[in-house]
Amino acid sequence: MTTLDETGETEIVGNAEGGEPTSTTSRFTNFDLDVEYPNNLSYEVKFVEEESGVRAKVGDELNNVYLSGDEAKNNVMAILESLTFDEHTEDSEIVIQILTAFDLSDDFTKMELEVRYDTGTVKEYNFTS
């Protein structure tokens, strides 16, 4: 179901897992992050917003934390709402925001990010340090 929030923005309400309805105001409808670190460790986030609801998953090999279901969805949605970059933002600013928001160190070997913005634009980013 689609509703308007108090700011007049459209939000999608629903949950593909059959739980409580979920509202999102994120600027992303798809967010797929994979950060590789030395020693074959990685940090991965998957977020998909569809009409049927929101799905998210976190795989954090650095801290041995793996989230799915509502826990992952709530965690990831809170982080995505803190991000302010869009398809016009400089790459260096995107890296800074990702590292800060997800509390990641900057000694990564590779970062891959694919996002679908709420405008429908899909962008892929590849960073190395």
N, C-alpha and C positions, 0 to 999 in steps of 0.2 A: 504494500500500500504506500502511496506517496502522500506526504503532508507538507505543510509549510511550518517552519519553526518561527519563534518570535522575531527573528531578524528578517523573515520573509524568504529565506533560502529554502529550496526544496530539499527534503530529506527522505531517504528510503527507509521504510520501517518493515521489519520482518526478520525471521531467523530460520535459516535452512535446517537447523538442527531441532526445530520444534519447541524450543524454549521460549523465554520471554521475548517479545518484540525488541528489535534493536534499532536505534536511530543513529545515523552517521551524518556528520557534516564535514567529513574529510574531503580534501581536494583531490584524493586519489580513489579510483574505483578498482584499481589493480596495482599491487605493490609487491615486487619480487626482488629481494635483496640477498646477495650472497657475498660474504666477505671472507676471503681466505687469509690465513695467518701462517707463520712458520710452524713446522712440525705437523703439517697436515691437519690443522685445526681450522674450523670454520664457524661462522655465525650466519644463520639463514632465517629469513622472515618471508612468509607468504601471506598475502592478504588479498581477498577477492570479495568485491561487493557486487551482488546481483539483485535482481528483483525479488528472488526467493530468500535473500538474506545475505549475511556476511559470514565468510569462513576465514580462519587465520591459523597459522602454525608458526612456531618458533623452534629452531634447533640451534642451541648455543653450546658448542663443544668446548668453548673456552672455560665455561663455568659449569659444564655438565647439567644444563637446564634445558628441558624439552617441554614445550607447552602446546596444547591443542584444545579444541572446543572453546567453551565460554571463557576460560582463563586466558587462552592465547588471544582470543578476539578482544577482550577488554583491555589487555595489556597493549596490544598492537594499536588498537584504535586510539588509546590515550596518547601514545607516542606520535602517531601520524597527525593527530590534531595539533601537535606542537610544531610540526614542520611548516615552514612558510614558503618554501621554494616552489616554483612553477616551471613551465617549459621554457621560460625566457631567462632563468637564473643562470649565472656563471657556474661552470663546473666546480671550481674551487669552493664556492659557497655551498654547493650541494654536498660535497664531501664533509665540510665542517659541520653542517647541520646533521647529517647522518651519524657521524661519529659522536657528536654531542648528544643527540636525542636518544640513541641506542646505547650510550655509555660505552663506546668501543675505543680501543687504543688506536693510535695512528701508525702502528708498525705493521699494518696489513701488507700482504704481498699483492693482492688483487681484490678489487671491489667491482661487482657487476650489479647493476640496478636496472630493472625494467619497470616502468610505471605507465599506467593509463590515467591521465588526468581527468578530472570531472568534465573537462571540455571535450573529451573524446580523443585528444591527442595522445599517441603512444610514443614514448621515447626510451631508448636504451642507452645506458651510460656504462663505460668501462674505464676504471681508474687503476693505476698501479702506483706503488710508492717506492 
